[in-house]
Each structure stands twice: as structure tokens, then as C-alpha cells.
Amino acid sequence: MSMRLNFLLTAAAVLAPAAAVAQAPAAPPPLDRDILHVQVILDHLGFAPGILDGRGGQSLQLALRGFQESRGLPETGKPDAATMRALYPYRAARPTVTIRLTADMVRGPFLGAIPHGYDKQAELPTLGYRSPMEKLAEMFHTTPAVLMALNSPATRIAQGATVTFPNALPSSRAYPADVSPEWRQTLTMLNVDGASPKGESIVVDKSEGSLRVLDKAGKLVAQFPVTTGSEHDPLPLGTWTIKGKDYNPKFHYNPALFWDAKKNDKKTMLPPGPNGPVGVVWIDLSKDHYGIHGTPEPSTIGRSESHGCIRMANWDVARLTLMLSNGAKAVFQA
């Protein structure tokens, strides 16, 4: 990883909040491979920076503060000189990786468009990916737009094609022996790192938009950006426990539990899939009807509301399942 001063200045400028001016939204800044390198390293270390997109923002600032706390550094939320020195030993995790697509990587079935309305979604065999591009983006912890930026509009998405991705490849796929074949396949597909730290408890912070994983000594060992509740369904503050985990779950839709349910909505069962309302996993809590789960829209994490539960990117919540055992304490704070 480069320690050049101009990179530090560029990264700091990208991470700095923009002046509040009344104008049309600006186009996103171009992808910066140095910033992407920082994101990739943090993602590997368990301090999730949100979408791997080579751009700054609140999720990257949050990840940097978490990493800095874990290393006893000043918590600036910026890639300052001390932080870059601490990241330097992990520079072998390059920012991008170029891969020849395999049959498994582009295998469907793909849905095209997902119908609106839970009644229509309930008729589908799965709530899988809409397209090979969407699947590949989720595999590498990014978005289709970033894949387009890293490649050419002429790049084929087909078996045998060569494509460049953010380097989300895990250092290990040594998942626990008791993992079911189906869940192992999901972990592998999402490039979830089997070399994940073990946590004793978690703290979900509403104001910060973070889920912090603590070890037995109370030390921060991992951190993820999350969405936590809304005005209608606030985060249930207090101390709870993790009761269990449901992998690749079906979703029981009960309109009585949703303030925004339509008048004629009926109870229904939605099929499993990464584009389902709870994504690839549901971590059940001792608080009735509340859990920690995935999402079909990872780019909205920290930027939208939920129905009271804690929502995470599918790849992040899948990794969280490897860090926590049933019975772990979950503290929700404002």
C-alpha cells in the first residue's frame, strides 16, 4: 500500500463531509484504487467498510474508527499516517483481482424482474438474483456499477470471460465442520472469510449505525455498518440474547406486524433467497419478532430505515454468524 502524501490528502478530501449547499446531487466521485485498497484490507480484517467501491463515505469512516480503536490509535475516521502504518502489514491483499468466470459463478436461475407485492413473490420458487451481474456484485461485496467501472462495457458476463473485481476473496474457507452443505455453499458464494474472530457479545449503536463485536475481555474485534429501526419501529433498546440462526430462511409475512402493510394484505410465506426481505440469514433474538438479518439492497445499509430489526449486507451478516454462538449477549443502545 502506498504511503504517499498525495494519497493521504486525496483520501482525506474524499472522506471529508461536503459543504451543505442547495444544489442538485453531484455525480459520485471516480473510483480511487488507493481508497479501494483500504476498503479491501478493512473488509478482510472484519471492519466492514460497506460497499467496496473505491470511494469515501460514512461507512468507510466508521470502519476506520473501529479499526483505529482496535489498534489503540486516535479515532479520527481518516486514513492518516498512523492508520496507514497499521494497515501496511496487510498490503498483500491487493485492491482488485482478475478472475476467469466459472460455470458456478454465472449459474442461475435468474429472475429478471421481481414482482411487487408479497402475494406475487410468494408464488416464486426462490427470491434469487435478478441477473448474473447482480450475483457477481454481491459475491465481491460491491455493486454492478462498480463492476462496470472496473471493467469495460464490452466485458462479457459468461463462463470463461475474464472480469476484474474488488478483492473480496477470503483468506480461508475453513468453515465449521457442522455447517450444512447448503449454508456452506452460501458462505462460499458470498466469499465469507472462514478466518473470522470469535465474539462473546455484540453492541448495536443506533446513533452510530454500527454493530460491534466484542471478545471475552470486551475488546473490539470486528464491526459492521447496520440499519436500525425507524420512527414507526424503533430499535428496542436494552440487553437481549441470540437465540438461534436460520440460514437461507423463508419469510413469514404477517401484515399485523407491519405499520405500512396494505389494507388487503394477507399472511403469506415467501421463498428463501438473497433478494428476500431478510436476505440469506435470520439471527433470532430474545425480543419477540426482532432479529438481525440480511437485505436485498446492500447499498442502502445505514441510509434507510427498517421495521425495527437490524439489517446488514448479506455477506456481513453471514460472516457475523461465524463469530457468535447462541446465547451471546446483544446490547442495543441509542
C-alpha positions as CSV (number, residue, x, y, z in Angstrom):
1,M,0.0,0.0,0.0
2,S,1.4,3.4,-1.0
3,M,2.2,5.8,1.9
4,R,2.4,8.8,-0.5
5,L,1.3,12.1,1.0
6,N,-0.8,12.9,-2.0
7,F,-2.9,9.7,-1.4
8,L,-3.5,10.7,2.2
9,L,-4.6,14.2,1.1
10,T,-6.8,12.7,-1.6
11,A,-8.4,10.1,0.7
12,A,-8.9,12.7,3.4
13,A,-10.6,15.0,0.9
14,V,-12.9,12.3,-0.3
15,L,-13.8,11.3,3.3
16,A,-14.5,14.9,4.4
17,P,-18.2,15.8,4.6
18,A,-19.3,18.0,1.7
19,A,-20.5,21.6,2.5
20,A,-24.2,21.8,2.9
21,V,-25.3,23.7,-0.2
22,A,-28.6,23.7,-2.0
23,Q,-27.8,22.1,-5.4
24,A,-28.5,19.1,-7.5
25,P,-26.8,15.9,-6.3
26,A,-23.3,15.7,-7.7
27,A,-22.2,12.6,-9.7
28,P,-20.3,10.1,-7.5
29,P,-16.5,10.7,-7.5
30,P,-14.5,8.3,-9.7
31,L,-13.3,5.1,-8.3
32,D,-10.0,5.5,-6.5
33,R,-7.9,2.3,-6.3
34,D,-6.0,3.5,-3.2
35,I,-9.2,4.0,-1.3
36,L,-10.4,0.7,-2.6
37,H,-7.2,-0.9,-1.2
38,V,-8.0,0.5,2.2
39,Q,-11.6,-0.8,2.0
40,V,-10.4,-4.3,0.9
41,I,-8.0,-4.6,3.8
42,L,-10.6,-3.4,6.3
43,D,-13.1,-5.9,4.9
44,H,-10.6,-8.7,5.2
45,L,-9.9,-7.7,8.8
46,G,-13.6,-7.7,9.8
47,F,-14.0,-3.9,10.0
48,A,-16.6,-3.8,7.2
49,P,-16.5,-0.6,5.1
50,G,-19.8,-1.1,3.4
51,I,-19.8,-1.5,-0.4
52,L,-16.3,-2.0,-1.9
53,D,-16.5,0.9,-4.3
54,G,-13.2,2.9,-4.1
55,R,-15.0,6.0,-2.7
56,G,-15.2,7.5,0.7
57,G,-18.2,8.0,2.9
58,Q,-19.8,7.4,6.3
59,S,-19.3,3.6,6.2
60,L,-15.6,3.9,5.5
61,Q,-15.2,6.5,8.2
62,L,-17.0,4.1,10.6
63,A,-14.8,1.2,9.6
64,L,-11.6,3.3,10.1
65,R,-12.7,4.4,13.6
66,G,-13.4,0.8,14.5
67,F,-10.0,-0.4,13.2
68,Q,-8.3,2.5,15.0
69,E,-9.9,1.7,18.3
70,S,-8.9,-2.0,17.9
71,R,-5.3,-0.9,17.4
72,G,-5.2,1.8,20.1
73,L,-4.9,4.6,17.6
74,P,-6.5,8.1,17.7
75,E,-10.1,7.6,16.4
76,T,-10.0,10.1,13.5
77,G,-12.0,8.1,11.0
78,K,-9.4,9.1,8.4
79,P,-6.6,7.3,6.7
80,D,-4.0,9.3,8.5
81,A,-0.3,8.4,8.7
82,A,-0.6,6.3,11.9
83,T,-3.5,4.3,10.4
84,M,-1.7,3.7,7.1
85,R,1.3,2.4,9.0
86,A,-1.1,0.0,10.9
87,L,-2.6,-1.1,7.6
88,Y,0.7,-1.5,5.8
89,P,1.4,-5.1,7.0
90,Y,-1.8,-6.3,5.2
91,R,-0.9,-4.7,1.9
92,A,-0.6,-8.1,0.2
93,A,-4.4,-8.1,-0.1
94,R,-4.4,-6.2,-3.4
95,P,-7.3,-3.9,-4.2
96,T,-8.6,-5.9,-7.2
97,V,-8.4,-9.4,-8.5
98,T,-9.0,-10.6,-12.1
99,I,-10.8,-13.9,-12.5
100,R,-12.0,-16.1,-15.3
101,L,-15.7,-16.8,-14.6
102,T,-16.6,-20.4,-13.8
103,A,-19.9,-22.1,-14.5
104,D,-20.8,-21.9,-10.8
105,M,-20.2,-18.1,-10.8
106,V,-22.7,-17.4,-13.5
107,R,-25.2,-20.2,-12.7
108,G,-28.8,-19.2,-12.1
109,P,-31.7,-19.5,-12.2
110,F,-32.1,-15.7,-12.5
111,L,-35.4,-14.0,-12.1
112,G,-35.1,-10.9,-14.3
113,A,-37.6,-8.7,-12.5
114,I,-39.0,-9.5,-9.1
115,P,-42.8,-8.7,-8.9
116,H,-44.1,-6.2,-6.4
117,G,-46.3,-7.5,-3.7
118,Y,-45.6,-10.3,-1.2
119,D,-48.6,-12.3,-2.6
120,K,-46.9,-12.5,-6.0
121,Q,-43.4,-13.1,-4.6
122,A,-44.9,-16.0,-2.6
123,E,-45.6,-17.8,-5.9
124,L,-41.9,-17.8,-6.9
125,P,-39.7,-20.9,-6.3
126,T,-37.0,-18.6,-4.9
127,L,-36.1,-15.0,-4.4
128,G,-32.8,-15.3,-6.0
129,Y,-30.7,-12.9,-8.0
130,R,-32.2,-10.9,-10.9
131,S,-29.1,-11.4,-13.2
132,P,-25.6,-12.8,-13.3
133,M,-24.3,-9.2,-12.8
134,E,-26.2,-8.8,-9.5
135,K,-24.9,-12.2,-8.3
136,L,-21.3,-11.3,-9.1
137,A,-21.6,-7.9,-7.5
138,E,-22.8,-9.5,-4.2
139,M,-20.1,-12.2,-4.4
140,F,-17.5,-9.5,-4.4
141,H,-19.1,-7.2,-1.9
142,T,-19.9,-4.4,-4.3
143,T,-22.5,-3.2,-6.9
144,P,-23.0,-3.7,-10.6
145,A,-22.0,-0.1,-11.2
146,V,-18.6,-0.7,-9.6
147,L,-18.0,-3.7,-11.8
148,M,-18.8,-1.6,-14.8
149,A,-16.3,1.0,-13.6
150,L,-13.6,-1.7,-13.1
151,N,-14.1,-3.3,-16.5
152,S,-15.3,-2.3,-19.9
153,P,-18.9,-2.0,-21.2
154,A,-17.7,-4.7,-23.7
155,T,-16.8,-7.2,-20.9
156,R,-18.8,-10.4,-21.3
157,I,-20.6,-11.9,-18.3
158,A,-20.4,-15.5,-19.2
159,Q,-18.4,-18.6,-18.4
160,G,-14.8,-18.2,-19.5
161,A,-14.9,-14.4,-19.6
162,T,-12.2,-12.5,-17.6
163,V,-13.5,-9.9,-15.2
164,T,-11.9,-7.6,-12.6
165,F,-13.4,-7.4,-9.2
166,P,-12.8,-5.8,-5.8
167,N,-10.6,-8.3,-4.0
168,A,-13.2,-9.8,-1.6
169,L,-11.6,-13.3,-1.9
170,P,-11.3,-14.7,1.7
171,S,-8.1,-15.8,3.3
172,S,-9.8,-19.1,4.3
173,R,-12.8,-21.1,3.5
174,A,-12.3,-23.4,6.5
175,Y,-15.9,-23.2,7.8
176,P,-17.0,-25.1,10.9
177,A,-17.5,-28.8,10.4
178,D,-21.1,-28.7,11.5
179,V,-22.1,-26.2,8.8
180,S,-24.7,-27.7,6.5
181,P,-23.8,-28.2,2.8
182,E,-26.4,-25.6,1.7
183,W,-25.1,-23.0,4.1
184,R,-21.5,-23.8,3.2
185,Q,-22.4,-23.2,-0.4
186,T,-23.8,-19.8,0.5
187,L,-20.8,-18.8,2.6
188,T,-18.5,-19.8,-0.3
189,M,-20.6,-18.0,-2.9
190,L,-20.5,-14.8,-0.8
191,N,-16.8,-15.1,-0.2
192,V,-17.2,-15.1,3.5
193,D,-13.9,-15.4,5.3
194,G,-13.6,-18.5,7.5
195,A,-10.8,-16.8,9.4
196,S,-13.1,-14.7,11.5
197,P,-12.6,-13.5,15.1
198,K,-14.8,-15.0,17.8
199,G,-17.0,-12.7,19.8
200,E,-18.6,-13.0,23.2
201,S,-21.2,-10.2,22.7
202,I,-22.3,-7.5,20.4
203,V,-23.3,-3.9,20.8
204,V,-25.7,-2.3,18.3
205,D,-25.3,1.5,18.4
206,K,-28.3,3.4,16.9
207,S,-26.7,6.8,16.6
208,E,-23.5,5.4,15.1
209,G,-25.2,2.9,12.8
210,S,-22.8,0.1,13.9
211,L,-22.8,-3.4,15.2
212,R,-19.7,-4.0,17.3
213,V,-18.4,-7.5,18.1
214,L,-16.5,-7.8,21.4
215,D,-14.4,-10.6,22.8
216,K,-14.5,-12.0,26.3
217,A,-12.3,-9.1,27.5
218,G,-14.6,-6.5,26.0
219,K,-12.1,-5.7,23.2
220,L,-13.5,-4.7,19.8
221,V,-12.6,-7.4,17.3
222,A,-15.0,-6.7,14.4
223,Q,-17.5,-4.1,13.3
224,F,-20.2,-3.8,10.7
225,P,-22.4,-1.0,9.4
226,V,-26.1,-1.6,10.0
227,T,-29.6,-0.1,9.6
228,T,-31.5,0.1,12.9
229,G,-35.3,0.7,13.1
230,S,-37.3,3.7,12.2
231,E,-39.7,6.3,13.7
232,H,-42.5,3.7,13.5
233,D,-40.4,0.7,14.6
234,P,-37.6,2.0,16.8
235,L,-34.7,-0.2,17.8
236,P,-35.7,-2.0,21.0
237,L,-33.1,-0.6,23.4
238,G,-31.9,-3.0,26.1
239,T,-30.0,-6.2,26.6
240,W,-31.1,-9.3,24.7
241,T,-29.6,-12.7,23.7
242,I,-29.1,-14.5,20.5
243,K,-31.5,-17.5,20.5
244,G,-30.6,-19.1,17.2
245,K,-29.8,-18.7,13.5
246,D,-32.0,-19.6,10.5
247,Y,-29.9,-20.0,7.3
248,N,-31.4,-19.2,3.9
249,P,-34.7,-18.7,5.6
250,K,-38.2,-18.4,4.3
251,F,-40.0,-15.3,5.4
252,H,-43.3,-15.3,7.2
253,Y,-45.1,-12.2,6.2
254,N,-47.7,-11.1,8.8
255,P,-49.3,-7.7,7.9
256,A,-50.3,-7.2,11.6
257,L,-46.6,-6.6,12.4
258,F,-46.0,-4.0,9.7
259,W,-47.3,-0.5,10.1
260,D,-47.1,0.1,6.4
261,A,-49.0,-3.1,5.4
262,K,-51.7,-2.6,2.8
263,K,-55.3,-3.0,3.9
264,N,-55.9,-6.1,1.9
265,D,-52.6,-7.8,2.6
266,K,-52.8,-11.4,3.9
267,K,-50.4,-13.6,5.8
268,T,-48.1,-15.4,3.4
269,M,-44.9,-17.4,3.2
270,L,-42.1,-16.1,0.9
271,P,-39.5,-18.4,-0.5
272,P,-35.8,-18.2,0.5
273,G,-33.2,-16.3,-1.4
274,P,-30.8,-13.4,-1.2
275,N,-33.4,-11.0,-2.6
276,G,-35.9,-11.9,0.1
277,P,-36.8,-9.4,2.8
278,V,-34.3,-10.9,5.3
279,G,-31.7,-11.9,2.8
280,V,-29.6,-15.1,3.5
281,V,-29.9,-15.4,7.3
282,W,-32.1,-14.5,10.3
283,I,-30.4,-14.3,13.7
284,D,-33.2,-14.6,16.2
285,L,-33.2,-12.5,19.3
286,S,-34.9,-13.0,22.7
287,K,-37.0,-9.9,21.9
288,D,-40.1,-11.3,20.1
289,H,-40.3,-10.5,16.4
290,Y,-36.9,-8.9,16.3
291,G,-33.7,-10.2,14.7
292,I,-30.5,-9.4,12.8
293,H,-30.8,-10.2,9.1
294,G,-29.6,-9.6,5.6
295,T,-31.1,-7.4,2.9
296,P,-31.8,-7.5,-0.8
297,E,-30.4,-3.9,-1.1
298,P,-26.9,-3.7,0.5
299,S,-26.2,-0.2,-0.8
300,T,-29.0,1.1,1.5
301,I,-27.4,0.0,4.7
302,G,-27.0,2.9,7.0
303,R,-29.0,5.1,4.6
304,S,-32.6,3.9,5.0
305,E,-35.0,2.7,7.7
306,S,-36.0,-0.8,8.8
307,H,-39.0,-2.3,10.5
308,G,-37.2,-2.3,13.9
309,C,-34.8,-5.1,13.1
310,I,-31.0,-4.8,12.5
311,R,-30.3,-5.1,8.8
312,M,-26.9,-5.9,7.3
313,A,-25.4,-6.7,3.9
314,N,-25.8,-10.4,3.2
315,W,-22.0,-11.0,3.2
316,D,-21.6,-9.2,6.5
317,V,-24.4,-10.9,8.4
318,A,-23.2,-14.3,7.0
319,R,-19.8,-13.6,8.5
320,L,-21.3,-12.5,11.7
321,T,-22.9,-16.0,12.1
322,L,-19.3,-17.4,12.3
323,M,-18.3,-15.0,15.1
324,L,-21.2,-15.6,17.5
325,S,-22.6,-18.6,19.4
326,N,-26.2,-19.0,20.5
327,G,-26.6,-17.3,23.9
328,A,-24.3,-14.4,23.1
329,K,-25.4,-11.1,24.7
330,A,-26.7,-8.4,22.4
331,V,-26.8,-4.8,23.8
332,F,-28.9,-2.2,21.9
333,Q,-28.1,1.4,22.7
334,A,-29.1,4.8,21.5
